[in-house]
Amino acid sequence: MTASSEALPFVKIFTDGACKGNPGPGGWACILRHPASGKERELSGGERESTNNRMELQAVISGLSSLTRRTKVEVITDSTYVAKGCESWMQGWKARGWKRKEGKQLKPVLNVEHWKQLDELLAKHDVTFTVVKGHSGHAENERCDELAVAAAEAMM
């Protein structure tokens, strides 16, 4: 942690995505919590035709997009796809022109527009990821799942 990041406001963003069929109607949700003030906000939305991974990405994008200034953020997600993509894979994808290795071939990164948007947002904030097990009784993850499923159902 740098001296500059210590002075930043701190927010926890809990996220989840859901899809009715994959692909199918999808929903995403996030809870933003400011521990210092105790303030909390829930956001959710959906798409008529999506995938679970796109909705997981959209939940993080929507949470980070709602922040109005540089913030230290802990994203709590049940998506190893999102966490590993942000922490490990994205740097290589960018170096290869947003291509991923598949065996000896380079293939386009799936959901590239979401990843590019997320890349821009990660550059604006000091973000870490914590992966939790989904559907395991984690209160905020369960709430995000409820909201994401409801948003997906509203798209049907």
Contacts in CASP RR format, 6 or more apart in sequence:
PFRMAT RR
TARGET T0000
AUTHOR 0000-0000-0000
METHOD contacts of the structure
MODEL  1
MTASSEALPFVKIFTDGACKGNPGPGGWACILRHPASGKERELSGGERES
TNNRMELQAVISGLSSLTRRTKVEVITDSTYVAKGCESWMQGWKARGWKR
KEGKQLKPVLNVEHWKQLDELLAKHDVTFTVVKGHSGHAENERCDELAVA
AAEAMM
5 72 0 8 1.000
5 126 0 8 1.000
8 70 0 8 1.000
8 71 0 8 1.000
8 72 0 8 1.000
8 126 0 8 1.000
9 34 0 8 1.000
9 36 0 8 1.000
9 69 0 8 1.000
9 71 0 8 1.000
9 72 0 8 1.000
10 34 0 8 1.000
10 35 0 8 1.000
10 36 0 8 1.000
10 71 0 8 1.000
10 72 0 8 1.000
10 73 0 8 1.000
10 74 0 8 1.000
11 32 0 8 1.000
11 33 0 8 1.000
11 34 0 8 1.000
11 35 0 8 1.000
11 67 0 8 1.000
11 71 0 8 1.000
11 72 0 8 1.000
11 73 0 8 1.000
11 74 0 8 1.000
12 32 0 8 1.000
12 33 0 8 1.000
12 35 0 8 1.000
12 73 0 8 1.000
12 74 0 8 1.000
12 76 0 8 1.000
13 30 0 8 1.000
13 31 0 8 1.000
13 32 0 8 1.000
13 33 0 8 1.000
13 60 0 8 1.000
13 63 0 8 1.000
13 64 0 8 1.000
13 73 0 8 1.000
13 74 0 8 1.000
13 75 0 8 1.000
13 76 0 8 1.000
14 30 0 8 1.000
14 31 0 8 1.000
14 33 0 8 1.000
14 76 0 8 1.000
14 77 0 8 1.000
14 140 0 8 1.000
14 141 0 8 1.000
14 143 0 8 1.000
14 144 0 8 1.000
15 28 0 8 1.000
15 29 0 8 1.000
15 30 0 8 1.000
15 56 0 8 1.000
15 59 0 8 1.000
15 60 0 8 1.000
15 63 0 8 1.000
15 75 0 8 1.000
15 76 0 8 1.000
15 77 0 8 1.000
15 79 0 8 1.000
15 82 0 8 1.000
15 144 0 8 1.000
16 28 0 8 1.000
16 29 0 8 1.000
16 30 0 8 1.000
16 56 0 8 1.000
16 59 0 8 1.000
16 77 0 8 1.000
16 78 0 8 1.000
16 79 0 8 1.000
16 141 0 8 1.000
16 144 0 8 1.000
16 145 0 8 1.000
16 147 0 8 1.000
16 148 0 8 1.000
17 26 0 8 1.000
17 27 0 8 1.000
17 28 0 8 1.000
17 29 0 8 1.000
17 52 0 8 1.000
17 55 0 8 1.000
17 56 0 8 1.000
17 58 0 8 1.000
17 59 0 8 1.000
17 79 0 8 1.000
17 144 0 8 1.000
17 145 0 8 1.000
17 148 0 8 1.000
18 26 0 8 1.000
18 27 0 8 1.000
18 28 0 8 1.000
18 52 0 8 1.000
18 55 0 8 1.000
18 145 0 8 1.000
18 148 0 8 1.000
18 149 0 8 1.000
18 151 0 8 1.000
18 152 0 8 1.000
19 25 0 8 1.000
19 26 0 8 1.000
19 27 0 8 1.000
19 50 0 8 1.000
19 51 0 8 1.000
19 52 0 8 1.000
19 55 0 8 1.000
19 152 0 8 1.000
20 26 0 8 1.000
20 152 0 8 1.000
20 153 0 8 1.000
20 155 0 8 1.000
20 156 0 8 1.000
22 51 0 8 1.000
22 52 0 8 1.000
23 49 0 8 1.000
23 50 0 8 1.000
23 51 0 8 1.000
24 48 0 8 1.000
24 49 0 8 1.000
24 50 0 8 1.000
24 51 0 8 1.000
25 46 0 8 1.000
25 47 0 8 1.000
25 48 0 8 1.000
25 49 0 8 1.000
25 50 0 8 1.000
25 152 0 8 1.000
25 153 0 8 1.000
25 155 0 8 1.000
25 156 0 8 1.000
26 46 0 8 1.000
26 47 0 8 1.000
26 48 0 8 1.000
26 50 0 8 1.000
26 52 0 8 1.000
26 55 0 8 1.000
26 148 0 8 1.000
26 151 0 8 1.000
26 152 0 8 1.000
26 155 0 8 1.000
27 44 0 8 1.000
27 45 0 8 1.000
27 46 0 8 1.000
27 47 0 8 1.000
27 50 0 8 1.000
27 55 0 8 1.000
27 58 0 8 1.000
27 148 0 8 1.000
27 149 0 8 1.000
27 151 0 8 1.000
27 152 0 8 1.000
27 155 0 8 1.000
28 44 0 8 1.000
28 45 0 8 1.000
28 46 0 8 1.000
28 55 0 8 1.000
28 56 0 8 1.000
28 58 0 8 1.000
28 59 0 8 1.000
28 62 0 8 1.000
28 148 0 8 1.000
28 151 0 8 1.000
29 42 0 8 1.000
29 43 0 8 1.000
29 44 0 8 1.000
29 45 0 8 1.000
29 59 0 8 1.000
29 143 0 8 1.000
29 144 0 8 1.000
29 145 0 8 1.000
29 146 0 8 1.000
29 147 0 8 1.000
29 148 0 8 1.000
29 151 0 8 1.000
30 42 0 8 1.000
30 43 0 8 1.000
30 44 0 8 1.000
30 59 0 8 1.000
30 60 0 8 1.000
30 62 0 8 1.000
30 63 0 8 1.000
30 144 0 8 1.000
31 40 0 8 1.000
31 41 0 8 1.000
31 42 0 8 1.000
31 43 0 8 1.000
31 140 0 8 1.000
31 143 0 8 1.000
31 144 0 8 1.000
32 40 0 8 1.000
32 41 0 8 1.000
32 42 0 8 1.000
32 43 0 8 1.000
32 63 0 8 1.000
32 66 0 8 1.000
32 67 0 8 1.000
33 39 0 8 1.000
33 40 0 8 1.000
33 140 0 8 1.000
34 40 0 8 1.000
41 66 0 8 1.000
42 143 0 8 1.000
42 147 0 8 1.000
43 62 0 8 1.000
43 63 0 8 1.000
43 66 0 8 1.000
44 147 0 8 1.000
44 148 0 8 1.000
44 150 0 8 1.000
44 151 0 8 1.000
45 58 0 8 1.000
45 62 0 8 1.000
45 151 0 8 1.000
46 55 0 8 1.000
46 58 0 8 1.000
46 151 0 8 1.000
46 152 0 8 1.000
46 154 0 8 1.000
46 155 0 8 1.000
47 54 0 8 1.000
47 55 0 8 1.000
47 58 0 8 1.000
47 155 0 8 1.000
48 155 0 8 1.000
50 58 0 8 1.000
51 111 0 8 1.000
53 79 0 8 1.000
53 81 0 8 1.000
53 82 0 8 1.000
53 110 0 8 1.000
53 111 0 8 1.000
54 111 0 8 1.000
54 114 0 8 1.000
55 148 0 8 1.000
55 152 0 8 1.000
56 77 0 8 1.000
56 79 0 8 1.000
56 81 0 8 1.000
56 82 0 8 1.000
57 82 0 8 1.000
57 111 0 8 1.000
57 114 0 8 1.000
57 115 0 8 1.000
57 118 0 8 1.000
58 114 0 8 1.000
59 77 0 8 1.000
59 144 0 8 1.000
59 148 0 8 1.000
60 75 0 8 1.000
60 77 0 8 1.000
60 82 0 8 1.000
60 86 0 8 1.000
60 118 0 8 1.000
61 114 0 8 1.000
61 117 0 8 1.000
61 118 0 8 1.000
61 121 0 8 1.000
64 73 0 8 1.000
64 75 0 8 1.000
64 118 0 8 1.000
64 121 0 8 1.000
64 122 0 8 1.000
64 124 0 8 1.000
64 125 0 8 1.000
64 127 0 8 1.000
65 121 0 8 1.000
67 73 0 8 1.000
67 124 0 8 1.000
67 125 0 8 1.000
70 124 0 8 1.000
70 125 0 8 1.000
70 126 0 8 1.000
71 125 0 8 1.000
71 126 0 8 1.000
72 125 0 8 1.000
72 126 0 8 1.000
73 125 0 8 1.000
73 126 0 8 1.000
73 127 0 8 1.000
73 128 0 8 1.000
74 127 0 8 1.000
74 128 0 8 1.000
74 129 0 8 1.000
74 130 0 8 1.000
75 82 0 8 1.000
75 83 0 8 1.000
75 127 0 8 1.000
75 128 0 8 1.000
75 129 0 8 1.000
75 130 0 8 1.000
76 129 0 8 1.000
76 130 0 8 1.000
76 132 0 8 1.000
76 140 0 8 1.000
76 141 0 8 1.000
77 83 0 8 1.000
77 129 0 8 1.000
77 130 0 8 1.000
77 131 0 8 1.000
77 132 0 8 1.000
78 131 0 8 1.000
78 132 0 8 1.000
78 133 0 8 1.000
78 134 0 8 1.000
78 135 0 8 1.000
78 138 0 8 1.000
78 141 0 8 1.000
79 131 0 8 1.000
80 131 0 8 1.000
82 129 0 8 1.000
83 129 0 8 1.000
83 130 0 8 1.000
83 131 0 8 1.000
85 115 0 8 1.000
86 118 0 8 1.000
86 122 0 8 1.000
86 127 0 8 1.000
86 129 0 8 1.000
87 129 0 8 1.000
89 100 0 8 1.000
90 115 0 8 1.000
90 118 0 8 1.000
90 119 0 8 1.000
93 99 0 8 1.000
93 100 0 8 1.000
93 109 0 8 1.000
93 115 0 8 1.000
94 119 0 8 1.000
96 106 0 8 1.000
98 108 0 8 1.000
98 109 0 8 1.000
98 112 0 8 1.000
98 115 0 8 1.000
98 116 0 8 1.000
99 106 0 8 1.000
99 107 0 8 1.000
99 108 0 8 1.000
99 109 0 8 1.000
100 106 0 8 1.000
100 107 0 8 1.000
100 108 0 8 1.000
100 109 0 8 1.000
100 110 0 8 1.000
101 107 0 8 1.000
109 115 0 8 1.000
132 138 0 8 1.000
132 141 0 8 1.000
134 141 0 8 1.000
134 145 0 8 1.000
135 141 0 8 1.000
135 142 0 8 1.000
135 145 0 8 1.000
END
